[in-house]
Amino acid sequence: SHLLDAFSSVVRSGVDATLVLAGDGVDEPRYRAASSQGELAGRVVFSGFVQQGQLPRLYAASDVVVFPTLGDPHGLVIEEAMASHRPVVTTTAAGDVGRRLPDGEAGFIVAPADPAALADRMIILAGDASLRERMGATGDGLVSGRTHERYAEDFERFVEAVLRAPRR
């Protein structure tokens, strides 16, 4: 796993951190085996599947949310983390992430399958509480205006503009 490789680098750099892996899947036994030895032993926690109602508690217990997807059409976890006032480290493979998460402002965006870049951004955030706070506040500010009502108003304005446009 690219994330486990990145986290190994984070730990080797001297950062005292724990990685919580949320979710389950067919690769979990392999990830458990890989994280039970060496520098990762005792530093990786597997939460298993997390019910929607329990996600806020998980985000609140985190300093940073890392979503190292290799391909996801949207990745709602990004908005959930931002709404939880947490900086995000994700990849360019998370749909239109560049429009939703300003790189360097509300988190970091790296290339997929790049453990060195993931580790670098994780180390930066681990060592700078004020940066985490600023990025979390920026992300929260960005998503707080993304409500159903706001989307409906934007759509209504779009339709009205189309209807006013001269026909050809």
C-alpha positions as a Python dict, from the first residue, in 0.01 Angstrom:
ca = {
    (1, 'S'): (0, 0, 0),
    (2, 'H'): (126, 345, -90),
    (3, 'L'): (-17, 483, 232),
    (4, 'L'): (164, 229, 451),
    (5, 'D'): (488, 299, 264),
    (6, 'A'): (437, 672, 318),
    (7, 'F'): (355, 626, 684),
    (8, 'S'): (669, 416, 729),
    (9, 'S'): (867, 713, 601),
    (10, 'V'): (680, 944, 838),
    (11, 'V'): (766, 723, 1135),
    (12, 'R'): (1131, 686, 1025),
    (13, 'S'): (1153, 1066, 1011),
    (14, 'G'): (1087, 1075, 1385),
    (15, 'V'): (722, 1181, 1383),
    (16, 'D'): (529, 1029, 1673),
    (17, 'A'): (200, 945, 1506),
    (18, 'T'): (-67, 679, 1472),
    (19, 'L'): (-235, 591, 1144),
    (20, 'V'): (-603, 500, 1167),
    (21, 'L'): (-731, 307, 867),
    (22, 'A'): (-1106, 340, 836),
    (23, 'G'): (-1307, 96, 630),
    (24, 'D'): (-1269, -264, 533),
    (25, 'G'): (-1206, -461, 221),
    (26, 'V'): (-1037, -759, 64),
    (27, 'D'): (-688, -613, 119),
    (28, 'E'): (-729, -565, 494),
    (29, 'P'): (-552, -892, 593),
    (30, 'R'): (-252, -796, 377),
    (31, 'Y'): (-244, -445, 529),
    (32, 'R'): (-271, -588, 881),
    (33, 'A'): (21, -819, 815),
    (34, 'A'): (234, -543, 664),
    (35, 'S'): (165, -306, 954),
    (36, 'S'): (233, -559, 1231),
    (37, 'Q'): (610, -555, 1193),
    (38, 'G'): (900, -314, 1180),
    (39, 'E'): (849, 55, 1250),
    (40, 'L'): (473, 23, 1189),
    (41, 'A'): (415, -228, 1470),
    (42, 'G'): (171, -76, 1716),
    (43, 'R'): (130, 244, 1513),
    (44, 'V'): (-153, 142, 1277),
    (45, 'V'): (-510, 101, 1402),
    (46, 'F'): (-780, -64, 1193),
    (47, 'S'): (-1126, 75, 1267),
    (48, 'G'): (-1314, -149, 1028),
    (49, 'F'): (-1627, -22, 859),
    (50, 'V'): (-1744, 306, 1013),
    (51, 'Q'): (-2114, 391, 1017),
    (52, 'Q'): (-2204, 736, 880),
    (53, 'G'): (-2312, 854, 1226),
    (54, 'Q'): (-1973, 767, 1373),
    (55, 'L'): (-1766, 954, 1112),
    (56, 'P'): (-1774, 1291, 1293),
    (57, 'R'): (-1615, 1129, 1599),
    (58, 'L'): (-1344, 973, 1384),
    (59, 'Y'): (-1268, 1304, 1211),
    (60, 'A'): (-1262, 1486, 1546),
    (61, 'A'): (-1001, 1240, 1675),
    (62, 'S'): (-777, 1304, 1374),
    (63, 'D'): (-525, 1578, 1307),
    (64, 'V'): (-512, 1519, 930),
    (65, 'V'): (-720, 1314, 686),
    (66, 'V'): (-524, 1129, 419),
    (67, 'F'): (-720, 1003, 117),
    (68, 'P'): (-457, 849, -115),
    (69, 'T'): (-701, 727, -377),
    (70, 'L'): (-581, 578, -704),
    (71, 'G'): (-918, 657, -861),
    (72, 'D'): (-1243, 796, -728),
    (73, 'P'): (-1497, 997, -930),
    (74, 'H'): (-1559, 1236, -639),
    (75, 'G'): (-1435, 1131, -295),
    (76, 'L'): (-1691, 1277, -55),
    (77, 'V'): (-1445, 1210, 228),
    (78, 'I'): (-1266, 1529, 119),
    (79, 'E'): (-1568, 1749, 195),
    (80, 'E'): (-1640, 1556, 515),
    (81, 'A'): (-1287, 1618, 639),
    (82, 'M'): (-1299, 1985, 539),
    (83, 'A'): (-1634, 2028, 718),
    (84, 'S'): (-1467, 1870, 1022),
    (85, 'H'): (-1199, 2141, 1017),
    (86, 'R'): (-927, 1896, 912),
    (87, 'P'): (-662, 1946, 646),
    (88, 'V'): (-666, 1684, 371),
    (89, 'V'): (-387, 1510, 184),
    (90, 'T'): (-524, 1347, -129),
    (91, 'T'): (-433, 1271, -489),
    (92, 'T'): (-519, 1412, -828),
    (93, 'A'): (-719, 1091, -885),
    (94, 'A'): (-1003, 1218, -662),
    (95, 'G'): (-1228, 1353, -935),
    (96, 'D'): (-1229, 1731, -967),
    (97, 'V'): (-1033, 1771, -644),
    (98, 'G'): (-840, 2071, -775),
    (99, 'R'): (-1165, 2273, -783),
    (100, 'R'): (-1272, 2160, -436),
    (101, 'L'): (-949, 2158, -236),
    (102, 'P'): (-706, 2443, -304),
    (103, 'D'): (-362, 2281, -295),
    (104, 'G'): (-153, 2432, -19),
    (105, 'E'): (-450, 2618, 131),
    (106, 'A'): (-694, 2358, 267),
    (107, 'G'): (-461, 2061, 230),
    (108, 'F'): (-230, 1909, -25),
    (109, 'I'): (-284, 1729, -355),
    (110, 'V'): (-19, 1487, -480),
    (111, 'A'): (13, 1247, -770),
    (112, 'P'): (-144, 903, -720),
    (113, 'A'): (85, 617, -616),
    (114, 'D'): (356, 852, -487),
    (115, 'P'): (443, 746, -129),
    (116, 'A'): (732, 995, -109),
    (117, 'A'): (502, 1291, -185),
    (118, 'L'): (238, 1161, 59),
    (119, 'A'): (502, 1123, 330),
    (120, 'D'): (641, 1470, 263),
    (121, 'R'): (301, 1637, 305),
    (122, 'M'): (215, 1424, 609),
    (123, 'I'): (545, 1522, 774),
    (124, 'I'): (486, 1891, 699),
    (125, 'L'): (141, 1878, 861),
    (126, 'A'): (256, 1666, 1155),
    (127, 'G'): (517, 1925, 1245),
    (128, 'D'): (305, 2238, 1219),
    (129, 'A'): (-7, 2266, 1435),
    (130, 'S'): (-73, 2624, 1323),
    (131, 'L'): (-65, 2516, 957),
    (132, 'R'): (-312, 2237, 1034),
    (133, 'E'): (-537, 2490, 1207),
    (134, 'R'): (-519, 2739, 917),
    (135, 'M'): (-582, 2471, 655),
    (136, 'G'): (-868, 2327, 858),
    (137, 'A'): (-1029, 2669, 891),
    (138, 'T'): (-987, 2736, 519),
    (139, 'G'): (-1144, 2402, 426),
    (140, 'D'): (-1431, 2450, 667),
    (141, 'G'): (-1498, 2794, 520),
    (142, 'L'): (-1502, 2654, 169),
    (143, 'V'): (-1752, 2376, 238),
    (144, 'S'): (-1979, 2570, 472),
    (145, 'G'): (-2133, 2743, 170),
    (146, 'R'): (-2190, 2419, -20),
    (147, 'T'): (-2545, 2353, 89),
    (148, 'H'): (-2838, 2208, -102),
    (149, 'E'): (-2999, 2551, -97),
    (150, 'R'): (-2685, 2708, -246),
    (151, 'Y'): (-2669, 2449, -523),
    (152, 'A'): (-3039, 2503, -597),
    (153, 'E'): (-2991, 2883, -613),
    (154, 'D'): (-2692, 2843, -846),
    (155, 'F'): (-2891, 2610, -1071),
    (156, 'E'): (-3186, 2849, -1073),
    (157, 'R'): (-2957, 3139, -1175),
    (158, 'F'): (-2810, 2922, -1451),
    (159, 'V'): (-3154, 2829, -1589),
    (160, 'E'): (-3269, 3192, -1578),
    (161, 'A'): (-2955, 3302, -1766),
    (162, 'V'): (-3016, 3035, -2033),
    (163, 'L'): (-3378, 3145, -2072),
    (164, 'R'): (-3272, 3512, -2109),
    (165, 'A'): (-3005, 3431, -2366),
    (166, 'P'): (-3092, 3522, -2726),
    (167, 'R'): (-3196, 3224, -2936),
    (168, 'R'): (-3015, 3149, -3257),
}
